[in-house]
Amino acid sequence: MGLYVNWGFLTGFTKLWLPFAVAQCRGRTLPWLRHRGPVRLLGAAGLALYGVVVVNTVPRLAGAAPGTLAYGSYVAMALTGLYGVLLVIYAVKASAASRTGRA
């Protein structure tokens, strides 16, 4: 059962999350999100979150050793921290942009 869950997360994030994150990194986004702040920063945060899924899922699907799985979990925790930091930076910049009227 766990194998199907891992495949599901990897497939779902690759098909649904990755295209939006890459588009935002390139500066393209949905119209309702365009004027709220730095879009590329949101894209970088999205790629960090996608990295969490990849470093947790791929070693499990490959049947890696427990040490490798632990290392992948540590990298995933670091990427989660990076994701949080990028979102805080985005919130600060978006707040400043809304006060000055610029995105």
N, C-alpha and C positions, 0 to 999 in steps of 0.2 A: 504493500500500500504506500509506503514512504517513497518508493521510487516513482510512483505515479504523481505524487504531490510535487516532487522535485521537478519532474518533467513539465508539470502544469505551470509551476511558477516560472521556470525558464522560458517556456513557450509564451505564456501570457505577457511577461514583462518584455520579451523581445518583440512581440507583435504590437503590443499596445503602448508600452512606456517608451521604449527606445526611439521610435520615430519622432515623437514629440520632443524628447530631450535633445536629440540631434538637431531638429529644426530650430529649437530655441537657442542652441549654441551658435547656429548660423544667423541668428537675429530674426527668424521668422516665427510668428506665433499667432494665436487666435486674436481676432480684433478686440474682444472685450478685455484681454489681458495686456494689450500692447502699451497702453498709457499708464500703467501702474508702477513701472520701475524698470530696472535693467534686466531685460529678457535673457540675455546671455548668461547672467549669473544664475537664473533659474534653470537654464539648460545644463550648466555645470553641476548644479545640485542634483538634477535628475540623473545625470550620468554617474554621479557618485552613488546614488541609490541603486541604479542598475548594477553597478559594480558589486554592491553588497549581495545581490541575488546571484551574480555570476560566481563570486569567490566562495559562496556557501554551497551552491548547487553543483557546479561542474566536478569538484573533487568527490562529492558523494556519488554522483552518477558514474564516475570512473572507478569507484571502489577503492579509493585511496586509503593509505594507512592512517591510523588514529592520530599520529603526530601531524600529518599533513592536514587533516580535518581541523585540528586545534589551531594550527597556523592560519588556515583559512578563516576561522572564526575570529582570530585576533585582527586580521586584515579587515574583515567585515565590520568589526567594532570601530576601527580607525576610520573607515569610510563612512560609517554612520555618524561619527563625530564631525567629520568634514561636512557631511550633508547638513547637520545642524548649524554649524558655523556659517555655511554659505546662506542658509535660510535667514539667519539673524542679520547678516550683512545685507541681504536683499531687503529685509523689512526696514532696516535703517535707511537704506538708499531710497526705497519706495516712499517712505514717510517724508524724507527730505524733498523728493521730487514732487509729491503732492502739495507740500507747503509752498514750493516755489512755482508750481504750475508747469514744471518740465519733467519729462520722463527720462 
